[in-house]
Amino acid sequence: MHGPPAEQNVGLVSDGFRFADNPDCERIAGGLNSKNVNAVALGREANLFLWGFCAAPDAMSDEARKVFVNTVVYMRRFAGTRPIAPKVTSGREWALNYCRFAKSKKDIARNYDADLADLWAELEAKDQGGFARRIAAALPYLDRDPIVVLEGTGDQTRKSERWVFRIDRDAEAYGIPNHDPRILERAVADLEAGREPARARRVLENYTDQKHGDDAGAWRAWLREHQRRLFFSDMGGYRFYVRP
């Protein structure tokens, strides 16, 4: 045999950030991988199963074959279920990763809104600790919005969607993490009391799929009905969903 051995594709893992936030998800195993300790090699979301390993059955170890067969049997119980929160973006921990890997101002602008674009000054100064502390402090209040951007020039111009991180100043003003259901209770209470009603309405509409305007009674009724079944999903678009 001449030359180096052919590289083997061993498979793919999910990054794992916020993977288990959704109540219909479970992290089963991470395996040895090059991403992080939270990465998922074997995991389930409703009736979908991530089998991260790439080997065909005839290349599996005896133990791996048993795990594969057990997985098929295990998943039968979830037949007919569907994911509650479709994945449209990724977890807020990526805000730290994007900073660490940024090489230019353009890299910063691609992943953060204008409020965070000055992170580049700290990166240029090689203040690794400074920007890491700043993003870490903002994590409880980070939101992520889709924006449409134009790429290319002339006839090759095309539209694409990109998600950028921003700090939700409304959540920050409340001092309540945006993924904590208490933020909805606070917003409804403020709406009922007439305290900063515009802010309260922004919070409620931003983090739910409801549109009750300034009707505090309707918001209170909706929250009372669903409060025990609410969960927040970063990957589902940074908002609350109602568990069936």
N, C-alpha and C positions, 0 to 999 in steps of 0.2 A: 504494500500500500504506500502510495507516494502523497506527500503534502499533508496538511492538517486534516483531522477528521471533520466530517460534515457536522455543522451545528444542528442540534436537535431542538425543535420547537417544543418547549416543555409546557406551554399553556399561557393563560392570562388570568390576572386577578383583578377584582374591583378594588378601587382605592380604599374603600371601607369607611370614609368619613361620613358620619351620620347615617350609615347603612341601616342600623337597627332602630332609628327613630320611628320608622313606620311600624305599627303593631303587627302587620302581616309579614314582616321580614325577620329572619334569624340568621345570625352568623354562625356557621358550623365549624369551619376550619380555615386557617390562613396558609398553612404550609410554609415552606421556605421560599421567600420571594425577595425581589430587589426594591420593593416599594416601602412599606412600613409595617409595623406590628399589627395595625388595624386592618390591613388588606384582607380581602375575602377570596379564598380559592374555592370553597364550598359554601354556598349560601342559598337561601330560599326567599322569594317574594311571592306570596300567594301561591299560584299554581306554576310559577316559573322557578327553575332551579339553575343556579350557576355551577356548572361542572368545569372548573378552570383548567383541569389537566388535559393535555393534548393527545396523549398516547391512545392508540387503538387497543381494544381488549386483548389482542394477542401480544401486545408489548407491555401490558400491565403486570404488576406483581400479583401474587395470589391474594394478598391483603387488599390491593386496590380493586380487584375484580369483585371481592365480597362487598366492599364499600359501594361499588357501582350498582350491584344487584340490590343491596339494601336501600339505596337511594331511590331506585325505581319503585320498589315496594312502598317505601315511605311516602312518596309523592302521590300515590293513589288516593290518599285521604283528602288531598287538596283539589281533586278534580272538580271543575266547575267554578272554582273561585277566581276572582280577578283582582289585580293590584288596585289598591285604593288610590294611591297618589302616583301618577305616572312620572317618571324621571324626565325632567326638562333641563336641569342644571346640576351643579355639584355643591358639596358642603362648604361651609364658611371657612373651614381650616385651609382651604386652597388659597385664601387671601394671604396667609403667611407664606405658603409655598411660592406663589407668584412673585412675591417680593424677593425671596431668596434667589430666584433664578433670573431676575430681571437684569438685562445687560444695557438697556438704554431707556431714555424717556419714552420712546415709542412703546416699549414693553409695558411700562407703567400705565400709559394711556389706554392700552388695549384691555386692561383688566380692572381699572379703577376709574371712578368718575372724577370730575374736576376737583371735588373737595379733598380727594386723596392723591391727586396727581403730584403734589409737591413732595411726595415720598422720595422722589428721585434725588432731591437735595441731600437727604440723609444717606441714600445709597452712594452718591458721589463722594460724600465725606467718609465713606466706609464705616458708617455708624450702624453696624449690624444690630447691635443691641437696641439702639434708639428706635429704628423702624419696627423691629420685632415687638418691642414693648408697646409701641403705639397701636399696632394692629391687634395685638393680644388684648389690650384694654378695650378696643372697639368691638371685639368679637360678639359680645352679647347683643349689640345693636346693629350688626351688619345685615344689610338687605342686599338683594341682587336683582337688577333690572335688565330686561332685554332691550337692546338698542339695535336699530337697523343702520348698517354702515354700507357705503359704496366702496367696492374694491375694483382695481383695474382702471383703465383709461379708454376713452373712445368707445368703439364698438365692443370692446371686451369688458366694459363696466358691468358689474353685477351687484345685486343686493345680497347681503348676508346678515344674519342675526348674531349678535354677540352679547353675552351677559357680563355686566360690569358690577363691581362691588361699590356700595355706598354706605355711609353711616346714616341710619334713620334718626334724625334729630328729634323726632317726636318720641320715639322709644327712649332715647337718651335723656330727654327732658323728664320723662316719667321715672327714669331710673329703674326700669323694669326690662329685663331681656325680652326681645321681640318674640322669642319662642316659648315664653312663659304665659300660660292662659290668664294669669293675673292682669296682663296688659289689656285684654278685652274687657275684663270686669272694671278696670279703672276707666277705660274709655266710655263704657256705658254709663257708669256713675257720673262722670263729668258731663256727659250729654244730658242726663236727667237733671243735673244741678245747674246747667247752663254755664259751666266753667270751660272756657276755651272750646266751644262746640266744634269749631272748624278742625281743630287738632284731633278731637275725639273721633269725628267722622272720618278723617283721613286714616287714622289707625285702624278703625273697624273695617273700612272698605279695602285698605291695603292688605290686611292679613286674613280676610275671609272672602268668600265668593258672594257675599250678600250685598244688596243695594237697598237699604232702608232709609237713606238720606238722613234727615234730622229727626226721624221718628224714634225717639228714645224708647217708647213702649214696644215697638216692633223689635228693636235691637234686644231689649231685655227679654222678651218672649223667646226670641231665637236662642239667646245665650242660655236661658234657663232650660230649654228643651234639650240642648246638645252639649252642655258644659261637661258632663261626665265622660263624653265620648270624643272629646277634641284631642287632636295631636298636631304638632307642628312638623312640617317637612321642609328642610332646606332643598333637597333634591326635587321635591314636587313644586318648587317655585316660590319658596320662602313665604308660606302661608299655612293657616290652620285647615285641617280636614276633619271630617266627622267619621269616626269609626262606625261601621255598620253594627 
